[in-house]
Amino acid sequence: MIKSTSTPPVSGRRLPPKPTRLPTPPPEPEPVYEEPEQASETSTLSCIKCYDFSSVDNHAAQFPRHTIVSLDQLSYDLTSPWETETEKFRAIFTWLHHNIAYDADAFFCGNVQASTPEATLESGLAVCDGYAGLFTSLAERSGLQAMKVTGHGKGFGYIPTEAGGLVPQYQGNHAWNCALMDGEWRLVDSCWGAGAVSSSGFSKLFKPTWFTFTNAEFGKRHYPEDPAYQLISDEDGGPVSWEDYILEPEGPLLFNDFYDHDFSPQFVQPSTKYLQSGTWVSFHLFKLCEHISTAEADNYVHVISLPDGSRTPLTLNDSGGWSATVYVPAGEGEVSLFYITKIGDKDAKGLTVRDYNASVGRKAMYFGGLCRWTVV
């Protein structure tokens, strides 16, 4: 955890400084691993959100920490098979998930110590600063450009400011990275990508969206000490102030399946956590990008569940997503968006809304949660 209490100014946007590229070291002993599928010379990552990183991720899982002889060798083993800088960075990101655990004991005991990349590799434990430092070290040893960014993160323990409340003083508490991927500076959080911290400790859970988010999406939960490192393009609104960032209304609770099914947290509607009871509310759901299929055969039926127990399926809209408008009855409670996982003992992928309606009350259904709002 990084702590800083000085209020950062909102400065003009600039690119990070360009570190000197380091040569890729030769292998020391000959690495032993299954040969990954090589990217073709003509392959491109036209869309990072829907690119298939499975070969890279599988490759990164073949180098358990206890077998590593040096950071130089590890960086070479992870990145040398890949054609693009984005794939090389992805290999580093995924390796950190498999091999470095969040040091929850040190965090909860207030005993977080500074760590070097070598010490993090040896212990297999780190907090955010250790993840960011090792990510940077492996990148630079691979001839890639990356740097550590410090600032505020809306992670474990974050309490949103109440509407109308005073703007809290800036306080840094987190670290992440910016990386130059094939000509574009992108933001990456390998700590949050490795798992989740709760009051019961650290849970290892791969969250690749912290590698694929746009800088604007990333900035919803990260605010750098130097606002220039938001790296948000003018098309996406440019850098935001600390006040706008910290006072942004809290969004709905998003479950892991929401991300696993490639939905966009930026475009889910309503975008705020609280819904007014006794009103008509429109719900909208979109995939991460336009390249991901919305065909019935490739998806599940998505259903809004109201506090009174009524359920309404979403249908495809004209904008490439799913929508439903429902009346939220008076009274407090929760509104949930879930999907039908199985009908009887059959996988429900490809189920139509018509088939769902015909099965209600007649066949056993199983559900998975996507997101939840609170009715006030």
C-alpha positions in Angstrom: 0.0 0.0 0.0 1.3 3.5 -0.9 0.3 6.5 1.2 0.5 10.1 0.0 -1.7 12.9 1.2 -0.6 15.8 -1.0 -3.4 17.0 -3.3 -2.3 16.4 -6.9 -2.8 19.3 -9.4 -4.8 18.7 -12.6 -2.1 19.2 -15.2 -2.1 18.9 -18.9 -1.9 15.4 -20.3 1.5 14.1 -21.3 3.0 10.7 -22.2 5.2 8.9 -19.7 8.9 9.3 -20.2 10.4 6.7 -22.4 12.8 4.4 -20.6 15.8 3.1 -22.5 15.0 -0.2 -24.2 17.1 -3.0 -22.9 18.3 -5.9 -25.1 16.5 -9.2 -24.7 18.9 -11.5 -22.9 19.8 -14.9 -24.4 18.6 -18.0 -22.7 20.9 -19.2 -19.9 19.9 -22.6 -19.6 17.7 -23.8 -22.5 14.1 -23.2 -21.3 12.0 -26.3 -21.0 8.3 -25.8 -21.8 5.7 -26.8 -24.3 6.1 -24.9 -27.5 3.4 -22.2 -27.7 1.5 -21.4 -30.9 3.5 -18.6 -32.6 1.6 -15.5 -33.7 1.9 -15.1 -37.5 3.8 -12.2 -38.9 0.6 -10.7 -40.2 -1.4 -11.1 -37.0 -2.6 -8.0 -35.3 -4.4 -7.1 -32.1 -7.0 -5.0 -33.7 -9.2 -5.2 -30.5 -7.5 -6.1 -27.2 -10.9 -6.7 -25.6 -11.9 -9.7 -27.8 -8.4 -10.9 -28.7 -7.8 -14.6 -27.8 -5.0 -14.6 -25.3 -5.4 -18.3 -24.4 -2.1 -19.4 -26.0 -0.2 -16.6 -24.1 -2.0 -17.4 -20.8 -1.3 -21.1 -21.1 2.3 -20.4 -21.9 2.7 -18.1 -18.8 1.4 -20.8 -16.6 4.3 -23.1 -17.4 6.9 -21.3 -15.3 6.1 -21.9 -11.6 8.0 -19.5 -9.3 10.0 -22.2 -7.5 11.7 -23.2 -10.8 12.9 -19.7 -11.7 16.6 -19.1 -11.6 16.7 -15.4 -12.4 14.5 -12.5 -13.4 16.5 -12.2 -16.7 15.7 -15.8 -17.6 12.1 -15.5 -16.5 11.5 -12.4 -18.6 13.1 -14.1 -21.7 11.0 -17.3 -21.1 7.8 -15.4 -20.8 8.1 -13.0 -23.7 10.5 -14.3 -26.3 7.9 -16.5 -28.2 5.5 -13.6 -28.9 5.3 -11.3 -31.8 3.6 -8.2 -30.3 4.4 -6.1 -27.3 0.8 -6.6 -26.1 1.2 -10.3 -26.0 4.6 -10.0 -24.2 3.0 -7.8 -21.5 0.0 -10.2 -21.2 2.4 -13.1 -20.5 3.9 -11.0 -17.6 0.5 -10.0 -16.3 -0.7 -13.7 -16.3 2.5 -15.0 -14.7 2.0 -12.6 -11.8 -1.5 -14.0 -11.2 -0.3 -17.6 -11.0 2.8 -17.0 -8.9 2.5 -13.9 -6.6 -0.1 -13.8 -3.8 -1.3 -10.7 -2.1 0.3 -10.4 1.3 -2.9 -10.0 3.2 -1.3 -10.7 6.6 1.1 -7.8 6.2 -1.7 -5.6 4.9 -4.1 -6.2 7.7 -1.4 -6.1 10.4 -0.1 -2.7 9.1 3.3 -4.3 8.5 3.8 -3.7 4.8 7.5 -3.3 4.0 9.1 -2.0 0.8 10.2 -4.9 -1.5 12.5 -5.3 -4.5 11.5 -7.3 -7.5 14.1 -10.0 -6.5 12.6 -10.2 -3.0 9.0 -10.4 -4.4 10.1 -13.3 -6.6 11.8 -15.1 -3.7 8.8 -14.7 -1.3 5.9 -15.0 -3.7 4.2 -12.3 -1.7 3.5 -8.7 -2.4 1.1 -5.8 -2.0 0.3 -3.5 -4.9 3.7 -1.9 -5.0 5.4 -5.2 -5.2 3.2 -6.3 -8.1 3.9 -3.1 -10.0 7.6 -3.2 -9.3 8.0 -6.8 -10.5 5.8 -6.1 -13.6 8.1 -3.1 -14.4 11.3 -5.1 -13.9 10.2 -8.1 -16.1 9.1 -5.7 -18.8 12.3 -3.7 -18.9 14.4 -6.9 -18.9 12.4 -7.9 -22.0 13.1 -4.7 -23.8 9.6 -3.3 -23.1 8.7 0.1 -21.9 6.7 0.3 -18.6 6.7 2.2 -15.4 5.1 2.2 -12.0 2.3 4.7 -11.3 1.2 5.5 -7.7 -2.1 7.1 -6.7 -5.6 6.3 -5.2 -7.5 3.1 -5.9 -11.1 2.3 -5.1 -10.3 -1.1 -3.8 -10.9 -3.0 -0.5 -12.0 -0.7 2.2 -13.1 2.1 -0.1 -16.2 3.9 1.2 -18.0 6.2 -1.3 -18.6 9.8 -0.3 -22.2 10.5 0.5 -24.1 12.7 -1.9 -23.6 16.3 -0.9 -20.7 15.4 1.4 -17.4 17.3 1.6 -14.7 16.3 -0.9 -12.2 14.1 1.0 -8.5 15.0 0.9 -6.5 13.1 -1.6 -4.6 10.2 -0.2 -2.6 7.8 -2.2 -3.0 4.1 -1.4 -2.3 2.0 -4.5 0.2 1.3 -7.3 -0.2 0.0 -10.8 1.5 0.3 -14.2 1.5 2.1 -17.5 2.9 0.2 -20.5 3.6 1.0 -24.1 1.9 -1.7 -26.1 2.4 -1.5 -29.8 2.4 2.2 -30.0 -0.2 3.0 -27.3 0.3 3.7 -23.7 -2.2 1.6 -21.6 -2.9 1.2 -17.9 -2.5 -2.2 -16.2 -3.2 -3.4 -12.7 -1.6 -6.8 -12.1 -2.4 -6.7 -8.4 -6.1 -6.5 -8.9 -5.8 -8.9 -11.9 -4.3 -11.6 -9.7 -7.2 -11.9 -7.2 -9.3 -10.1 -4.6 -8.8 -9.1 -1.0 -11.7 -9.4 1.5 -11.9 -9.4 5.3 -11.1 -13.1 5.2 -7.9 -12.7 3.2 -6.7 -13.0 -0.4 -8.6 -15.1 -3.0 -6.7 -16.0 -6.1 -8.9 -15.1 -9.0 -7.8 -14.2 -12.5 -9.3 -10.8 -13.6 -8.0 -10.1 -17.1 -10.2 -7.0 -17.5 -7.5 -5.1 -15.5 -5.3 -5.8 -18.6 -7.9 -5.0 -21.3 -9.8 -2.0 -19.9 -9.5 1.3 -21.8 -7.8 4.0 -19.9 -11.1 5.7 -19.3 -12.6 2.5 -17.9 -9.5 2.0 -15.8 -9.8 5.5 -14.4 -13.2 4.9 -12.8 -11.3 3.2 -10.0 -7.8 4.6 -10.2 -6.6 8.2 -9.8 -2.8 8.8 -10.3 -0.9 11.2 -8.1 0.1 12.9 -11.3 -3.2 13.3 -13.2 -1.3 13.3 -16.5 -0.9 9.6 -16.0 -4.7 9.0 -16.4 -3.8 8.8 -20.1 -7.4 9.4 -21.1 -7.8 10.6 -24.6 -9.6 13.8 -25.5 -12.2 11.6 -27.3 -13.0 10.0 -24.0 -13.2 13.4 -22.1 -9.5 13.9 -21.1 -8.2 13.9 -17.5 -10.7 14.3 -14.7 -10.2 16.2 -11.4 -9.8 14.5 -8.0 -13.2 15.9 -7.0 -15.0 14.4 -10.0 -13.3 11.1 -9.5 -13.9 10.7 -5.8 -17.5 12.0 -5.9 -18.7 9.9 -8.8 -21.8 8.0 -7.7 -21.3 4.4 -6.8 -22.3 1.9 -9.5 -24.2 -1.3 -9.3 -22.6 -4.4 -7.7 -21.0 -6.4 -10.5 -20.4 -10.1 -10.0 -17.6 -12.2 -11.5 -19.9 -13.7 -14.1 -20.5 -10.2 -15.4 -16.9 -10.0 -16.5 -16.6 -13.7 -17.5 -19.4 -13.1 -20.0 -17.6 -10.1 -21.5 -20.1 -7.4 -20.5 -19.0 -3.8 -20.3 -19.1 -2.1 -16.9 -18.9 1.3 -18.6 -22.2 0.9 -20.4 -24.4 -1.0 -18.0 -27.5 1.0 -17.2 -28.6 2.3 -14.8 -25.1 3.3 -14.0 -25.7 4.1 -10.3 -26.2 1.8 -7.4 -29.4 3.2 -6.1 -32.8 3.1 -7.9 -35.8 5.1 -7.0 -38.8 3.0 -6.1 -42.2 3.7 -7.6 -40.8 4.6 -11.0 -40.2 3.1 -14.4 -36.6 2.1 -15.0 -34.8 1.1 -18.2 -32.1 -1.5 -17.9 -29.4 -1.9 -20.6 -26.6 -4.4 -21.0 -23.8 -4.4 -23.6 -20.8 -6.5 -24.5 -17.3 -5.2 -24.1 -16.9 -4.5 -27.9 -18.9 -4.7 -31.1 -16.9 -7.8 -32.2 -18.3 -10.1 -29.5 -21.4 -12.0 -30.7 -24.9 -11.0 -29.4 -26.5 -13.9 -31.4 -29.0 -15.9 -29.4 -27.0 -19.1 -30.1 -23.9 -17.7 -28.4 -25.6 -16.2 -25.3 -27.9 -16.8 -22.4 -31.3 -15.2 -21.5 -30.8 -12.3 -19.2 -33.5 -11.5 -16.7 -34.4 -8.6 -14.3 -35.7 -9.8 -10.9 -37.6 -7.2 -8.8 -38.2 -7.1 -5.1 -41.8 -8.4 -5.5 -40.5 -11.5 -7.2 -41.5 -10.6 -10.7 -39.1 -11.3 -13.5 -38.7 -9.7 -17.0 -36.3 -11.0 -19.7 -34.2 -8.5 -21.6 -34.5 -8.5 -25.4 -32.0 -7.4 -28.1 -32.1 -3.6 -28.8 -31.2 -1.6 -31.8 -27.9 -0.6 -30.4 -26.3 -4.0 -30.2 -27.2 -4.9 -26.6 -30.1 -6.0 -24.4 -32.8 -3.9 -22.8 -35.9 -4.0 -20.6 -38.1 -1.3 -19.1 -39.9 -2.3 -15.9 -41.8 -0.6 -13.1 -40.0 -0.8 -9.8 -42.7 -1.0 -7.1 -42.7 1.2 -4.0 -40.6 0.0 -1.1 -37.0 -0.9 -0.4 -35.2 -4.0 -1.7 -32.9 -5.1 -4.4 -33.1 -5.5 -8.2 -30.9 -8.2 -9.7 -29.9 -9.0 -13.2 -29.1 -12.7 -13.7 -28.8 -15.2 -16.5 -30.3 -18.6 -17.0 -27.5 -21.1 -16.7 -29.5 -24.4 -17.1 -33.0 -25.5 -17.9 -33.4 -28.9 -16.3 -30.0 -30.6 -16.9 -29.2 -28.8 -20.1 -26.9 -25.8 -20.6 -29.2 -22.8 -21.4 -26.8 -21.1 -23.8 -28.8 -20.5 -27.0 -32.1 -20.5 -25.2 -34.5 -17.9 -26.7 -36.7 -15.5 -24.8 -39.7 -17.3 -26.2 -38.4 -20.7 -24.9 -37.7 -19.1 -21.5 -41.2 -17.8 -21.2 -42.6 -21.2 -22.2 -40.5 -22.9 -19.5 -41.3 -20.6 -16.6 -43.2 -22.6 -13.9 -42.9 -25.8 -16.0 -39.1 -26.7 -15.9 -36.4 -26.3 -13.2 -34.2 -23.3 -13.9 -30.7 -22.4 -12.6 -29.4 -18.9 -12.4 -26.1 -17.0 -12.3 -25.8 -13.4 -11.0 -24.5 -10.6 -13.2 -25.3 -7.4 -11.2 -27.4 -5.9 -8.5 -29.0 -2.5 -7.6 -30.4 -1.2 -4.4 -34.0 0.2 -4.3 -34.6 3.2 -2.0 
